[in-house]
Amino acid sequence: MSWDSYRDSLLQTGHVEKAAVCGLEDGGVWTRSPDFNVGPGEVKMIISAFRNPEPLRSNGILLGGVKYLYLQSDDSQMQGKKGSSGVSIARSNKCVIIGTYKDGQQPGNCRLQVERVRDYLLQSSY
């Protein structure tokens, strides 16, 4: 299964507007939605925030040029919001899975789908 298929499986649920899978080691973007211009620098900030979320509490989560209000995180997931849209991020052993939702999509459903992919990757030792 290619990384694109993980992205597509998120998008096909109808609960995720845009998706990306990025490397945990260097923030490299392995796959992303065509209109989701997330970059390695943004991903590196998220990766470091899993250890210390303080910068995101002050500055928000920046992804694809969109700034989301940081809501909460722990060592395996992170949530952000901008108006009625938002972002759900989950961390596996080797990558970060990112999904955004728009107005009309439920945040919990987006999070569930993102974490479903993360759980599958963890079971596959990824």
N, C-alpha and C positions, 0 to 999 in steps of 0.2 A: 504494500500500500504506500503510495507516495504522500508527501506532506500535503499536497493539494487536495487529496481525498479527505484528509482530516478537516481542512478548512471547509471544503464543500459539504461535508456531513454536518458541520455546525450551521452553515447557511441554509441548508435544506430543511432544517427543523422548523423554520419560520419564527424562531425565538431569538435569532442572532442576525443583526443587520450587516455587520462587517466582522471579519475574523482574521487572525494571524497566528502563526506558530513561529517562535523565535528561539534561538539557541541561548541556553542559560550561561554558557561559558563566556561568550563574547557579544551577546545581544544581536547577533546576525539574524536577519529575517529569512526564514526558511520558506515561508509561503505567506501570502496575504491576499485579501480581496483587492481587485484591481484599483478600486477607488479609496483604498486605505493606505495612506502614505506614512505608515509608521516606520521610524528609522532606528538604527542600532543605538544611537545616543539616548533616545527616549526609552528604549528597552533596558539599557544599562541602568538608568535611573530607577526603573521599576525593580530590577533585580536587586540593586543595593537597598531599596526600601523594604524588601522582605526582611532584612536584618535590622534596619533602622528607618522606620517610616517618618521620622520627624521632618525631613525636607518636604515630603508630600503633604504633611499636615499644614505646612506653611504655604507651599507653592502650588499644590494640586498635582494631578496626574496629567501629563502632557503626552498625547498620542495622536499622531497624524495631524499635528497642528491644532488640535482641539484640547482645551483645558477642562478637565473634570475635577470637581470637588472631591477630595479624598474623603471617603466615608469610614472605612475600617479595613484591617487586614490582620492576618496571622502569618505563620511561616509557610503556608501553602496556598493562600488565596488573598485577593485584594478587590475592593469594590470602590467605584467612583460614580459620580452623578453630575449631570449638567442639565438643569431644568427637568424635563420628563424623559430625557435620554440618559444613557450611562454606559459604564464599562464594567465587565467582570473579567478578572485575570486569575489564572490558576498556574501553579508551579509544579512541575514534575521533577524527576531527578536530572534531566538533561535539557529541558525546554520550558518555555512559558507559553501558555495558550491564552489568547486575548479574544474576547468577544464584546462587541458593542450592541446596544439595543436602542431603538428609537421610540418616539411617542407611539403608544398603542401596543408596544411589546412589554411584557412583564419582566421586571428585573430578576425576580426569582427564577423564572424559566430560562433566562439567558445564563444565569449563574449555574443552574442545574446542568445545562448542556455543555458549558465550558468545563465544569468539573467532571462530567461524564467522560469527556475525551481525556482529561488529565488522569482519571482513575484507570482507564484502559491503558494508557501509556505506562503508568506505574506498574500495572500487572505484567506488562511486556518488558519490564526492567528498563524503561526509558523514562 
